[in-house]
Amino acid sequence: MDSLVTGNSRADWNDRMVRRDRAAAACAPLPVFAEPRAWHMPVPAPHPADEAPSLPPESPLAMPEQDFAAKPERRRAAPPAGPGLRRMTVLLLLCALVAGPGIALMLAPLRPQGLSGWEIGYLLLAVPLFTWIAFGFANSLIGFAAMLRGADDGGATATDVVPRGRSAILLPVCNEDFLTIIGRLSIMERSLEDLPGRDSFDFFILSDSSAENGQQEKEAYACVRDAFVRPVYYRRRTRNVGRKPGNVADWVKRFGGAYDYMVVLDADSVMSGQTMCRLAAQMDAQSDVALIQTIPAVVGGQTLFARWQQFASRLYGPMSAHGAIWWSDRQATFWGHNAIIRVAAFAQSCGLPELKGRAPFGGHIMSHDMVEAALLRRRGWSVRMVMTQDSFEEFPPSMPDLAIRDRRWCQGNIQHVPLIARIAGLHVVNRFQLLVGASAYVTSPMWLALILLVVAGEFAGAWAVNAMLPSGTLLGLTLLLLFGPKLMAIGLTLRDKARLKTFGGAGRLAVSAIAEALLSVLTAPVQMLTHSINLTSILAGRKSAWNGQSRDCDGIPMREAIRTFRYHVALGVVLLVGGASSGISLLWLTPIIAGLLLAPALACVTARKDIGRMLERNGLFNVPKAWWQAASYRPLRTRLSVGRATSVWTAPIAVANDA
């Protein structure tokens, strides 16, 4: 039965190895990630193998729609609650301890005889915002302590155990650059080649692309299918129902019965075979765990913007992640990709209903991942988060591309707000996670409202604006909470000589960190207004599109940048004029005004690849290399016939090192 389902019998395996070696022998040595070269020529007749079925026999699995109003029966032998609630309490107490002195300093300039309406509005905005900053600092402080004492990685320990269960690696795609998708898939497929558990994994490309793009995908898939050693299947849905969660659910209902686990990826994800085997072995060993979420590192940045974000993520991210791993414990969240999931548990627990009402709160659940993690936990399953070395994702290449992605995430996270109380039986930690996710998009409008309130209060005679600005002590405390996590992460890196070397050494690390901080300060007000505009339009009922993401760019025309960020420039002018007219010290508003006025220029400059390459040559914004960037990984050259064009395409498909 296994060989029928997976196509992985010994005879089939030998046949694939022969075909792979023939392809490798015909391939001249080429540089890794060489650019594809294309020219037009007549399309050759299709290979007979192109007509072979692209899917295995179906193995249906029921995935019932969940009733959010009714608390479900928990699975037998449900695990204990664990220390998650206690640890979350410690986190909140630490947050209160850090925020308390700052809130006291905010109260100092207010009227002792009572609070006016203006002052109440000030407190309603300032206190939650300061507490939000303190929350981030508290989480990072916990992560700093965990890394100092050499905390484990949450369970992702090295193991030579061969996975017992079968795993499907799912790559949902929607109108993406399909050749790049195949390239990433080939990296993962090859990384399984020498592992004892390689026979346990099959790949599925799950397409939601348009008919035109789908046809090109099918042609490209037919050209490269025989170059792979293990099964790589392709399926395209003709109706994109439910976006990515609907795409995955369709696979579960059709093929889920043949697999114990599924590794869910995004179109820009890469995960090593060794990590997949470790995760599957952990699922074998921990029968109460339904989902293990890895912490993907950002990779592949080419523009200045992507390289900067990649550097910040790789330098500061691990410490924050360790903090989240500690307090979430068995109630961790799910980010929708780079995770392994127990298929039967997912099918039993995560059939998502379509919510009643209009956008943003009605319709299909957009940010499905956090909800699915919460639904697994309410059935009694554990959800874990782990640190791994070989789990990667990419970052949007420009500020406008990030804004487009953030708008979708904003609508999805805001949609969670009524679900916090509506879904019966959720663990309190999961409810807290949903609240934190939504809060991340509410704080930006609150910051904007606070700035406008302070300036408007001066014109209304409610206060002397300079008296409302932070005192030296409060300013120092705020800067400590904002930049303290960065300094802690840098300190941890300086202690680890091997890790420090991957960032270019102490000198280049310092220069890169200073540049990252300056760019963050300038773009913070841009993000503030972007989130505010997005939230306003979403609450007004304007739905977000969810099409294929732009994952590559090289520069933005200034005219387009000015059109995109025209509201940011306008707000910068308003604050400049209003601040000067009110007598407020412009020193306090300068970072905000400068960021808003320079938004178009920042977008243009940071979207350029030549600046990214210049920084790379000078060793700035360096990050640790990914495993496939080793010299032993060589690409395969194969001829692709797509549409009316034929191209020679190079990608690191499983080619023997000695070919």
For each residue, the residues with C-beta under 8 A, 3 or more apart:
1: 4 5
2: 5 6 8 166
3: 6 7 8 9 12
4: 1 7 56 57
5: 1 2 56 57 59 258
6: 2 3 56 166 202 231 258
7: 3 4 12 56 202 231
8: 2 3 12 13 199 202 230 231
9: 3 12 13
10: 13 14
11: 14 15
12: 3 7 8 9 15 16
13: 8 9 10 16 17 199 229
14: 10 11 17 18
15: 11 12 18 19
16: 12 13 19 20 226 228 229 230
17: 13 14 20 21 229
18: 14 15 21 22
19: 15 16 22 23 226 227
20: 16 17 23 24 227 228 229 654 655 656
21: 17 18 24 25 656 659
22: 18 19 25 26
23: 19 20 26 27 226 227 636 638 653 655
24: 20 21 27 636 655 656 659
25: 21 22 659
26: 22 23 637
27: 23 24 30 635 636 637 638 655 659
28: 637
29: 634
30: 27 34 634 635 637 650
31: 34 635
32: 628 629 631 633 634 635 652
33: 183 635 650 652
34: 30 31 635 650
35: 650
36: 179 647 648 649 650
37: 647 648
38: 645 646 647 648
39: 645 646 647
40: 644 645 646
41: 645 646
42: 646
43: 641 644 646
44: 641 646
45:
46: 50 51 222 641
47: 50 222 226
48: 51
49: 52 222 225 226
50: 46 47 222 223 225
51: 46 48
52: 49
53:
54: 218 221 225 233 234 235
55: 58 233 234 235 255
56: 4 5 6 7 202 231 233 255 258
57: 4 5
58: 55 254 255
59: 5 254 255 256 257 258 259
60: 253 254 256 257
61: 252 253 255 256 257 343 344 347
62: 253 347
63: 249 252 253 256 346 347 348 350 351
64: 348 351
65: 351 352 353
66: 72 349 350 351 352 353 375
67: 70 72 353
68: 353 419 422 423 424
69: 422 424
70: 67 424
71: 378 424 425
72: 66 67 349 378 379 425
73:
74: 78 378 379 380
75: 78 345 348 379 380 381
76:
77: 288
78: 74 75 288 380 381
79: 82 288 330 380 381 382
80:
81: 84 85 330 427
82: 79 329 330 331 382
83: 86 87 329
84: 81 87 88 327 328 329 330 331 427 429
85: 81 88 89 428 429
86: 83 89 90
87: 83 84 90 91 326 327 328 329
88: 84 85 91 92 327 328 428 429 432
89: 85 86 92 93
90: 86 87 93 94 142 327
91: 87 88 94 95 135 138 139 142 327
92: 88 89 95 96
93: 89 90 96 97
94: 90 91 97 98 138 141 142
95: 91 92 98 99 131 134 135 137 138
96: 92 93 99 100 131 134
97: 93 94 100
98: 94 95 101 102 134 137 138 481
99: 95 96 102 103 130 131 133 134
100: 96 97 103 104
101: 98 104 105 477
102: 98 99 105 106 130 134 474 477 478 481
103: 99 100 106 107 127 130 131
104: 100 101 107 108
105: 101 102 108 470 471 473 474 477
106: 102 103 109 110 123 126 127 130 474
107: 103 104 110 123
108: 104 105 471
109: 106 463 467 468
110: 106 107 115 119 122 123
111: 114 115 116 119
112:
113:
114: 111
115: 110 111 119 120 123
116: 111 119 120 462
117: 120 121
118: 121 122 453 457 460 462 463
119: 110 111 115 116 122 123 462 463
120: 115 116 117 123 124
121: 117 118 124 125 453
122: 110 118 119 125 126 450 453 454 457 468
123: 106 107 110 115 119 120 126 127
124: 120 121 127 128
125: 121 122 128 129 446 449 450 453
126: 106 122 123 129 130 450
127: 103 106 123 124 130 131
128: 124 125 131 132 443 446
129: 125 126 132 133 443 446 447 450
130: 99 102 103 106 126 127 133 134 478
131: 95 96 99 103 127 128 134 135
132: 128 129 135 136 439 443
133: 99 129 130 136 137 478 481 482
134: 95 96 98 99 102 130 131 137 138 481
135: 91 95 131 132 138 139 436
136: 132 133 139 140 320 481 485
137: 95 98 133 134 140 141 480 481 484 485
138: 91 94 95 98 134 135 141 142 323
139: 91 135 136 142 143 320 323 324 327
140: 136 137 143 144 319 320 323 484 485 488 489
141: 94 137 138 144 145 323 484 485 488
142: 90 91 94 138 139 145 146 322 323 326 327
143: 139 140 146 147 318 319 320 321 322 323 324 326
144: 140 141 147 148 319 323 485 488 489 492
145: 141 142 148 149
146: 142 143 149 151 322 323 325 326
147: 143 144 150 151 318 319 322 492
148: 144 145 492
149: 145 146
150: 147
151: 146 147 322 326
152: 155 157
153: 156 157 386 387 388
154: 325 384 385 386 387
155: 152 282 286 292 384 386
156: 153 275 278 279 282 292 294 386 387 388
157: 152 153 278
158: 278
159: 277 278 281 282
160: 196
161: 281 284 285
162: 196 197 200 277 281
163: 167 197 200 277 280 281 283 284
164: 200 260 284
165: 200 259 260 261 280 283 284
166: 2 6 200 201 202 258 259 260 261
167: 163 200 201 202 259 260 261 262 263 276 280 340
168: 201 202 203 204 251 255 258 259 261 262 263 343
169: 188 201 202 203 204 262 263 265 276
170: 204 206 248 251 262 263 264 265
171: 181 184 185 203 204 205 206 265 266 267 269
172: 206 207 208 244 247 248 264 265 266 267
173: 176 178 181 205 206 207 208 209 217 267 548
174: 207 208 209 240 243 244 247 267 546 547 548
175: 208 209 210 213 547 548
176: 173 180 181 209 267 548 549 551
177: 180 181 551 552
178: 173 181 182 213 216 217 220 221
179: 36 182 183 220 640 649 651
180: 176 177 183 184 551
181: 171 173 176 177 178 184 185 205 267
182: 178 179 185 186 220 221 224 651 653
183: 33 179 180 186 187 651 652 653
184: 171 180 181 187 188 268 269 270
185: 171 181 182 188 189 203 205 232
186: 182 183 189 190 224 227 228 636 651 652 653 654
187: 183 184 190 191 270 628 633 652
188: 169 184 185 191 192 203 270 271 272 273 276
189: 185 186 192 193 203 228 229 230 232 653 654
190: 186 187 193 229 273 633 652 653 654 655
191: 187 188 195 272 273 274 627 628
192: 188 189 195 197 198 201 230 273 276 277
193: 189 190 198 229 273 654
194: 198
195: 191 192 198 273 274 277
196: 160 162 277
197: 162 163 192 200 201 277 280 281
198: 192 193 194 195 201 230 273
199: 8 13 230
200: 162 163 164 165 166 167 197 277 280
201: 166 167 168 169 192 197 198 230 263 273 276
202: 6 7 8 56 166 167 168 169 230 231 232 233 259
203: 168 169 171 185 188 189 228 230 231 232 233
204: 168 169 170 171 233 234 235 251 255
205: 171 173 181 185 217 221 232 233 234 235
206: 170 171 172 173 235 237 247 248 250 251
207: 172 173 174 214 217 234 235 236 237
208: 172 173 174 175 236 237 240 243 244 247
209: 173 174 175 176 213 214 217 236 548
210: 175 213 214
211: 214 215 238
212: 215 216
213: 175 178 209 210 216 217
214: 207 209 210 211 217 218 236
215: 211 212 218 219 643
216: 178 212 213 219 220 642 643
217: 173 178 205 207 209 213 214 220 221 234 236
218: 54 214 215 221 222 234 236
219: 215 216 222 223 640 641 642 643
220: 178 179 182 216 217 223 224 640 642
221: 54 178 182 205 217 218 224 225 234
222: 46 47 49 50 218 219 225
223: 50 219 220 638 639 640 641 642
224: 182 186 220 221 227 228 638 640 653
225: 49 50 54 221 222 228 232 234
226: 16 19 23 47 49
227: 19 20 23 186 224 636 638 653 654
228: 16 20 186 189 203 224 225 231 232 653 654
229: 13 16 17 20 189 190 193 654
230: 8 16 189 192 198 199 201 202 203
231: 6 7 8 56 202 203 228
232: 185 189 202 203 205 225 228
233: 54 55 56 202 203 204 205
234: 54 55 204 205 207 217 218 221 225
235: 54 55 204 205 206 207 251
236: 207 208 209 214 217 218
237: 206 207 208 240 241 247 250
238: 211
239:
240: 174 208 237 243 246 247
241: 237 246 250
242: 245 246 247 249 352 354 364
243: 174 208 240 246 247 364 366 546
244: 172 174 208 247 248 336 368
245: 242 248 249 352 364 365 368 372
246: 240 241 242 243 249 250 364
247: 172 174 206 208 237 240 242 243 244 250 251
248: 170 172 206 244 245 251 252 262 264
249: 63 242 245 246 252 253 351 352
250: 206 237 241 246 247 253 254
251: 168 170 204 206 235 247 248 254 255 256 262
252: 61 63 248 249 255 256 262 343 346 347
253: 60 61 62 63 249 250 256 347
254: 58 59 60 250 251
255: 55 56 58 59 61 168 204 251 252 258 259
256: 59 60 61 63 251 252 253 259 262 343 344 347
257: 59 60 61
258: 5 6 56 59 166 168 255
259: 59 165 166 167 168 202 255 256 262 343
260: 164 165 166 167 283 342 343 344
261: 165 166 167 168 279 280 283 340 341 342 343
262: 167 168 169 170 248 251 252 256 259 340 341 343 346
263: 167 168 169 170 201 271 276 279 339 340 341
264: 170 172 248 336 337 338 339 340 341
265: 169 170 171 172 269 271 337 338
266: 171 172 269 336 337 338 393
267: 171 172 173 174 176 181 548 549 551
268: 184 300 393 394 549 551
269: 171 184 265 266 296 337 338 391 392 393
270: 184 187 188 299 391 392 393 626 628
271: 188 263 265 275 276 294 338 390 391 392
272: 188 191 275 276 390 391 627
273: 188 190 191 192 193 195 198 201 276 277
274: 191 195 277 278 390
275: 156 271 272 278 279 294 388 389 390 391
276: 167 169 188 192 201 263 271 272 273 279 280 340
277: 159 162 163 192 195 196 197 200 273 274 280 281
278: 156 157 158 159 274 275 281 282 388
279: 156 261 263 275 276 282 283 292 294 340 386
280: 163 165 167 197 200 261 276 277 283 284 340
281: 159 161 162 163 197 277 278 284 285
282: 155 156 159 278 279 285 286 289 292
283: 163 165 260 261 279 280 286 289 292 340 342
284: 161 163 164 165 280 281
285: 161 281 282
286: 155 282 283 289 382 384
287:
288: 77 78 79 380 381 382
289: 282 283 286 292 342 381 382 383 384
290: 341 342 345 346 349 376 379 381 382 383
291: 332 334 339 340 341 342 345 346 372 373 376 381 383 384
292: 155 156 279 282 283 289 339 340 383 384 385 386
293: 332 333 334 335 338 339 373 383 384 385 386
294: 156 271 275 279 338 339 385 386 387 388 391
295: 317 318 321 385 386 387 388 391
296: 269 335 337 338 391 392 393
297: 313 314 317 391 392 393 623 624
298: 301 306 309 310 313 314 317 392 393 394 395 623
299: 270 310 392 393 394 623 626
300: 268 306 310 392 394
301: 298 305 306 307 308 309 310 394 395 397 612 621
302: 306 307 397 552 554 609 612 613
303: 306 307 397 398 553 554 606 607 608 609 611 612
304: 307 308 605 606 607 608 611 612 615
305: 301 308 309 396 397 398 399 402 606 607
306: 298 300 301 302 303 309 310 394 395 396 397 398 612
307: 301 302 303 304 310 311 612 615 616 621
308: 301 304 305 311 312 515 516 519 606 621
309: 298 301 305 306 312 313 395
310: 298 299 300 301 306 307 313 314 395 621 623
311: 307 308 314 315 503 512 516 621 622 623
312: 308 309 315 316 317 516 520
313: 297 298 309 310 316 317 395
314: 297 298 310 311 317 318 623 624
315: 311 312 489 490 493 503 509 513 516 623
316: 312 313 319 320 485 486 489
317: 295 297 298 312 313 314 320 321
318: 143 147 295 314 321 322 387 489
319: 140 143 144 147 316 322 323 485 488 489 492
320: 136 139 140 143 316 317 323 324 485
321: 143 295 317 318 324 325 385 387
322: 142 143 146 147 151 318 319 325 326 387
323: 138 139 140 141 142 143 144 146 319 320 326 327
324: 139 143 320 321 327 328 332 385
325: 146 154 321 322 328 332 385 386 387
326: 87 142 143 146 151 322 323 329
327: 84 87 88 90 91 139 142 323 324
328: 84 87 88 324 325 331 332 333 385 429 433
329: 82 83 84 87 326 332 429
330: 79 81 82 84 377 382 383 384
331: 82 84 328 377 383 427 429 430 433
332: 291 293 324 325 328 329 373 383 384 385
333: 293 328 369 370 373 383 385 430 433
334: 291 293 339 369 370 372 373 383
335: 293 296 338 339 369
336: 244 264 266 339 367 368 369
337: 264 265 266 269 296 393
338: 264 265 266 269 271 293 294 296 335 391 392 393
339: 263 264 291 292 293 294 334 335 336
340: 167 261 262 263 264 276 279 280 283 291 292
341: 261 262 263 264 290 291 345 346
342: 260 261 283 289 290 291 345 346 381
343: 61 168 252 256 259 260 261 262 346 347
344: 61 256 260 347 348
345: 75 290 291 341 342 348 349 376 379 381
346: 63 252 262 290 291 341 342 343 349 350 372 376
347: 61 62 63 252 253 256 343 344 350 351
348: 63 64 75 344 345 379
349: 66 72 290 345 346 372 375 376 378 379 381
350: 63 66 346 347 372 375 376
351: 63 64 65 66 249 347
352: 65 66 242 245 249 364 365 368 371 372
353: 65 66 67 68
354: 242 363 364
355: 361 362 363 364 365 415
356: 362
357: 361 362 363
358: 361 362 363 541
359: 362 363 411 538 541 542 543
360: 411 414 415 538 539 541 543
361: 355 357 358 414 415 417 418
362: 355 356 357 358 359
363: 354 355 357 358 359 366 543
364: 242 243 245 246 352 354 355
365: 245 352 355 368 371 412 415
366: 243 363 408 411 412 415 544 546
367: 336 370 371 409 412 413 415 416 437
368: 244 245 336 352 365 371 372 412
369: 333 334 335 336 372 373
370: 333 334 367 373 374 416 430 433 434 437
371: 352 365 367 368 374 375 416 419 423 434
372: 245 291 334 346 349 350 352 368 369 375 376
373: 291 293 332 333 334 369 370 376 377 383 430 433
374: 370 371 377 378 423 426 427 430 431 433 434
375: 66 349 350 371 372 378 379 423
376: 290 291 345 346 349 350 372 373 379 381 383
377: 330 331 373 374 380 381 382 383 426 427 430
378: 71 72 74 349 374 375 423 425 426 427 430
379: 72 74 75 290 345 348 349 375 376
380: 74 75 78 79 288 377
381: 75 78 79 288 289 290 291 342 345 349 376 377
382: 79 82 286 288 289 290 330 377
383: 289 290 291 292 293 330 331 332 333 334 373 376 377
384: 154 155 286 289 291 292 293 330 332
385: 154 292 293 294 295 321 324 325 328 332 333
386: 153 154 155 156 279 292 293 294 295 325
387: 153 154 156 294 295 318 321 322 325
388: 153 156 275 278 294 295 391
389: 275
390: 271 272 274 275 626 627
391: 269 270 271 272 275 294 295 296 297 338 388
392: 269 270 271 296 297 298 299 300 338 626
393: 266 268 269 270 296 297 298 299 337 338
394: 268 298 299 300 301 306 551
395: 298 301 306 309 310 313 402
396: 305 306 401 402 404 405 549 550 551
397: 301 302 303 305 306 401 550 551 552 553 607
398: 303 305 306 401 402 550 553 556 603 606 607
399: 305 402 403 523 526 599 602 603 606 607
400: 403 404 556 561 564 603
401: 396 397 398 404 405 549 550 553
402: 305 395 396 398 399 405 406
403: 399 400 406 407 530 534 564
404: 396 400 401 407 408 549 550
405: 396 401 402 408 409 549
406: 402 403 409 410 441 527 530 531 534
407: 403 404 410 411 534 538 544
408: 366 404 405 411 412 544 545 546
409: 367 405 406 412 413 441
410: 406 407 413 414 441 531 534 535 538 544
411: 359 360 366 407 408 414 415 534 538 543 544
412: 365 366 367 368 408 409 415 416
413: 367 409 410 416 437 438 440 441
414: 360 361 410 411 417 438 441 535 538 539
415: 355 360 361 365 366 367 411 412 418 419
416: 367 370 371 412 413 419 420 434 437 438
417: 361 414 420 434 435 438
418: 361 415 421 422
419: 68 371 415 416 422 423 434
420: 416 417 423 426 431 434 435
421: 418
422: 68 69 418 419
423: 68 371 374 375 378 419 420 426
424: 68 69 70 71
425: 71 72 378
426: 374 377 378 420 423 430 431
427: 81 84 331 374 377 378 430 431
428: 85 88 431 432
429: 84 85 88 328 329 331 432 433
430: 331 333 370 373 374 377 378 426 427 433 434
431: 374 420 426 427 428 434 435
432: 88 428 429 435 436
433: 328 331 333 370 373 374 429 430 436 437
434: 370 371 374 416 417 419 420 430 431 437 438
435: 417 420 431 432 438 439
436: 135 432 433 439 440
437: 367 370 413 416 433 434 440
438: 413 414 416 417 434 435 441 442
439: 132 435 436 442 443
440: 413 436 437 443
441: 406 409 410 413 414 438 444 531 534 535
442: 438 439 445 446 535
443: 128 129 132 439 440 446 447
444: 441 447 448 527 528 529 530 531 532 535
445: 442 448 449 531 532 535 536
446: 125 128 129 442 443 449 450
447: 129 443 444 450 451 528
448: 444 445 451 452 528 529 532
449: 125 445 446 452 453
450: 122 125 126 129 446 447 453 454
451: 447 448 454 455 575 589 592
452: 448 449 455 456
453: 118 121 122 125 449 450 456 457
454: 122 450 451 457 458 465 468 469 584
455: 451 452 458 459 465 575 578 579 582 584
456: 452 453 459 460
457: 118 122 453 454 460 462 463 465 468
458: 454 455 461 462 463 464 465 582 583 584
459: 455 456 578 581 582
460: 118 456 457
461: 458
462: 116 118 119 457 458
463: 109 118 119 457 458 467 468
464: 458 467 468
465: 454 455 457 458 468 469 582 583 584
466: 469 583 584 585
467: 109 463 464
468: 109 122 454 457 463 464 465
469: 454 465 466 584 585 588
470: 105 474 475 478
471: 105 108 474 475
472: 475 476
473: 105 476 477
474: 102 105 106 470 471 477 478
475: 470 471 472 478 479
476: 472 473 479 480
477: 101 102 105 473 474 480 481
478: 102 130 133 470 474 475 481 482
479: 475 476 482 483
480: 137 476 477 483 484
481: 98 102 133 134 136 137 477 478 484
482: 133 478 479
483: 479 480 486 487 517
484: 137 140 141 480 481 487 488
485: 136 137 140 141 144 316 319 320 488 489
486: 316 483 489 490 513 517
487: 483 484 490 491
488: 140 141 144 319 484 485 491 492
489: 140 144 315 316 318 319 485 486 492 493
490: 315 486 487 493 494 509 513
491: 487 488 494 495
492: 144 147 148 319 488 489 495 496
493: 315 489 490 496 499 500 503 509
494: 490 491 500 506 509
495: 491 492
496: 492 493 499 500
497: 500 501
498: 501 502
499: 493 496 502 503 624
500: 493 494 496 497 503 505 506 509
501: 497 498 504 505
502: 498 499 622 623 624 625
503: 311 315 493 499 500 508 509 512 622 623 624
504: 501 507 508 509 512 619 620 622
505: 500 501 508 509 619
506: 494 500 509 510
507: 504 510 511
508: 503 504 505 511 512 618 619 620 622
509: 315 490 493 494 500 503 504 505 506 512 513
510: 506 507 513 514
511: 507 508 514 515 620
512: 311 503 504 508 509 515 516 620 621 622
513: 315 486 490 509 510 516 517
514: 510 511 517 518
515: 308 511 512 518 519 620 621
516: 308 311 312 315 512 513 519 520 621
517: 483 486 513 514 520 521
518: 514 515 521 522
519: 308 515 516 522 523 602 606
520: 312 516 517 523 524
521: 517 518 524 591 595
522: 518 519 525 526 591 594 595 598 602
523: 399 519 520 526 527 595 602
524: 520 521 527 528 591 595
525: 522 528 529 568 591 592 595 596
526: 399 522 523 529 530 565 568 595 596 599 602
527: 406 444 523 524 530 531
528: 444 447 448 524 525 531 532
529: 444 448 525 526 532 533 567 568 571 596
530: 403 406 444 526 527 533 534 568
531: 406 410 441 444 445 527 528 534 535
532: 444 445 448 528 529 535 536
533: 529 530 536 537 567
534: 403 406 407 410 411 441 530 531 537 538
535: 410 414 441 442 444 445 531 532 538 539
536: 445 532 533 539 540
537: 533 534 540 542
538: 359 360 407 410 411 414 534 535 541 542 543 544
539: 360 414 535 536
540: 536 537
541: 358 359 360 538
542: 359 537 538
543: 359 360 363 411 538
544: 366 407 408 410 411 538
545: 408
546: 174 243 366 408
547: 174 175
548: 173 174 175 176 209 267
549: 176 267 268 396 401 404 405
550: 396 397 398 401 404 553
551: 176 177 180 267 268 394 396 397
552: 177 302 397
553: 303 397 398 401 550 556 607
554: 302 303 607 608 609
555: 604 607 608 609
556: 398 400 553 560 561 603 604 607
557: 560 561 604
558: 561 562 600 601 604
559: 562 563
560: 556 557 563 564
561: 400 556 557 558 564 565 599 600 601 603 604
562: 558 559 565 566 569 600
563: 559 560 566
564: 400 403 560 561 600 603
565: 526 561 562 568 569 599 600 603
566: 562 563 569 570
567: 529 533 570 571
568: 525 526 529 530 565 571 572 596 599
569: 562 565 566 572 573 596 597 599 600
570: 566 567 573 574
571: 529 567 568 574 575 596
572: 568 569 575 576 592 593 594 595 596 597 599
573: 569 570 576 577 597
574: 570 571 577 578
575: 451 455 571 572 578 579 589 592 593 596
576: 572 573 579 580 586 589 593 597
577: 573 574 580 581
578: 455 459 574 575 581 582
579: 455 575 576 582 584 586 589 593
580: 576 577 586
581: 459 577 578
582: 455 458 459 465 578 579
583: 458 465 466
584: 454 455 458 465 466 469 579 588 589
585: 466 469 588 589
586: 576 579 580 589 590 593
587: 590
588: 469 584 585
589: 451 575 576 579 584 585 586 592 593
590: 586 587 593 594
591: 521 522 524 525 594 595
592: 451 525 572 575 589 595 596
593: 572 575 576 579 586 589 590 596 597
594: 522 572 590 591 597 598
595: 521 522 523 524 525 526 572 591 592 598 599 602
596: 525 526 529 568 569 571 572 575 592 593 599
597: 569 572 573 576 593 594
598: 522 594 595 601 602
599: 399 526 561 565 568 569 572 595 596 602 603
600: 558 561 562 564 565 569 603 604
601: 558 561 598 604 605
602: 399 519 522 523 526 595 598 599 605 606
603: 398 399 400 556 561 564 565 599 600 606 607
604: 555 556 557 558 561 600 601 607 608
605: 304 601 602 608 611
606: 303 304 305 308 398 399 519 602 603 611
607: 303 304 305 397 398 399 553 554 555 556 603 604
608: 303 304 554 555 604 605 611 612
609: 302 303 554 555 612 613
610: 613 614
611: 303 304 605 606 608 614 615
612: 301 302 303 304 306 307 608 609 615 616 621
613: 302 609 610 616 617
614: 610 611 617 618
615: 304 307 611 612 618 620 621
616: 307 612 613 619 620 621 622
617: 613 614
618: 508 614 615
619: 504 505 508 616 622
620: 504 508 511 512 515 615 616
621: 301 307 308 310 311 512 515 516 612 615 616
622: 311 502 503 504 508 512 616 619
623: 297 298 299 310 311 314 315 502 503
624: 297 314 499 502 503
625: 502 629 630
626: 270 299 390 392 629
627: 191 272 390 630
628: 32 187 191 270 633 652
629: 32 625 626 633
630: 625 627 633
631: 32
632: 657
633: 32 187 190 628 629 630 652
634: 29 30 32 652 655 657 659
635: 27 30 31 32 33 34 650 651 652 653 655
636: 23 24 27 186 227 650 651 652 653 654 655
637: 26 27 28 30 648 649 650
638: 23 27 223 224 227 648 649 651 653
639: 223 646 647 648 649
640: 179 219 220 223 224 646 647 648 649
641: 43 44 46 219 223 645 646
642: 216 219 220 223 645 646 647
643: 215 216 219
644: 40 43
645: 38 39 40 41 641 642
646: 38 39 40 41 42 43 44 639 640 641 642
647: 36 37 38 39 639 640 642
648: 36 37 38 637 638 639 640
649: 36 179 637 638 639 640
650: 30 33 34 35 36 635 636 637
651: 179 182 183 186 635 636 638
652: 32 33 183 186 187 190 628 633 634 635 636 655
653: 23 182 183 186 189 190 224 227 228 635 636 638
654: 20 186 189 190 193 227 228 229 636
655: 20 23 24 27 190 634 635 636 652 659
656: 20 21 24 659
657: 632 634
658:
659: 21 24 25 27 634 655 656
